[in-house]
Amino acid sequence: MTCPARPLSRIVRFDPPDTEPVIDHPRPDRLVQGNPQRRTWTLHESAQGDLASGIWQCEPGAWRIVFPPGKDEYFFVLEGRLRLHDARGGVTEVTAGQGAVIPGGFEGVFEVIEPVRKHFVVVERG
């Protein structure tokens, strides 16, 4: 029995990018400490626009974040160390070799302790 032919999906490897990153800084009204430069290489976006993944790196600093409901981010830290401070005072530290999920609805502070480089996958559901 043979399966009907389907177009093959393109597999995206997370090799070191050979393109220039998008460079930005946290919004001034959200800054808590420093003014870190953030570099993002988006390596894949779904056709529906509900999933994006790539590589992100950032200098030390801290800023407030607010994730809308339905937006989740999984990330895996390749280098460095960061902390997520939730609105109730809880702190989660993530270091090289560890991954974490920021769930939809999360509000708190994203703090980069040591320069960070991570893989990320962001999913946005309507």
C-alpha positions in Angstrom: 0.0 0.0 0.0 1.4 3.4 -0.9 0.5 6.7 0.6 -0.6 9.6 -1.5 2.2 12.0 -2.3 2.2 15.1 -0.2 4.5 18.1 -0.4 7.3 17.9 2.0 7.5 20.5 4.8 10.7 22.4 5.0 12.7 21.5 8.1 14.3 24.5 9.8 17.5 24.0 11.6 18.7 26.4 14.3 22.2 26.9 12.9 24.1 30.1 13.7 22.3 32.7 11.6 24.0 34.2 8.6 21.6 37.1 8.4 21.5 40.3 10.4 19.2 40.2 13.5 16.4 42.6 14.4 17.9 44.8 17.1 15.7 46.6 19.7 15.5 47.7 23.3 12.7 47.4 25.8 10.2 50.2 25.7 11.3 53.1 28.0 8.1 52.9 30.0 8.8 49.2 30.9 12.5 49.6 31.8 13.4 48.5 35.3 17.2 48.3 35.0 19.6 49.3 32.2 18.6 49.6 28.6 19.7 46.2 27.2 20.2 45.6 23.5 18.1 42.6 22.3 18.9 40.8 19.0 16.3 38.5 17.4 16.7 36.1 14.5 13.3 34.8 13.5 14.1 31.5 11.7 10.5 30.3 11.2 7.0 31.8 11.1 3.9 29.8 10.3 1.8 30.7 7.4 -1.1 31.5 9.8 1.1 33.8 11.8 0.4 31.9 15.1 3.8 30.5 15.6 7.3 32.0 15.5 10.7 30.5 16.5 14.3 31.5 16.3 17.3 32.7 18.3 17.3 35.6 20.7 20.2 37.2 22.7 20.3 40.0 25.2 22.6 42.0 27.4 22.0 42.3 31.1 19.1 44.5 32.2 15.4 44.2 33.3 12.0 45.2 32.0 8.4 44.6 32.7 6.6 42.1 30.4 2.9 41.4 29.9 1.9 38.3 27.9 -1.7 38.5 26.6 -3.9 35.4 27.2 -3.3 32.9 24.5 0.4 33.8 23.9 2.8 31.3 25.3 6.6 31.1 24.9 8.8 28.1 25.3 12.6 28.9 25.4 15.8 27.0 26.0 18.8 29.0 27.3 22.0 28.2 25.4 24.2 30.7 27.3 23.8 32.9 30.3 21.3 33.3 33.1 18.0 35.1 33.5 15.2 35.5 36.1 11.5 35.8 35.7 9.8 37.7 38.5 6.0 37.2 38.7 3.6 39.9 39.9 3.1 38.0 43.2 6.8 38.1 44.1 7.8 34.6 42.9 11.1 34.3 41.1 12.2 31.6 38.6 15.8 31.5 37.5 16.8 29.8 34.2 20.4 29.1 33.3 22.3 27.6 30.4 21.0 24.1 29.7 17.5 24.7 31.0 14.2 25.5 29.4 11.0 27.2 30.6 7.5 28.3 29.4 6.1 31.7 29.9 2.4 31.1 29.9 -0.3 33.4 28.5 -1.4 36.0 30.9 2.0 36.2 32.7 2.8 39.6 34.1 6.1 40.4 35.7 9.8 41.3 35.1 12.2 39.7 32.7 15.7 40.1 34.1 18.9 39.1 32.3 21.6 38.5 34.9 24.4 37.3 32.5 24.3 37.8 28.7 21.7 35.4 27.4 21.4 33.5 24.1 18.3 31.3 23.7 16.1 29.4 21.3 12.5 30.5 21.4 9.1 29.3 20.2 6.1 31.6 20.6 2.6 30.3 20.0 -0.3 32.8 19.8 -3.9 31.4 19.8 -6.8 33.6 19.0 
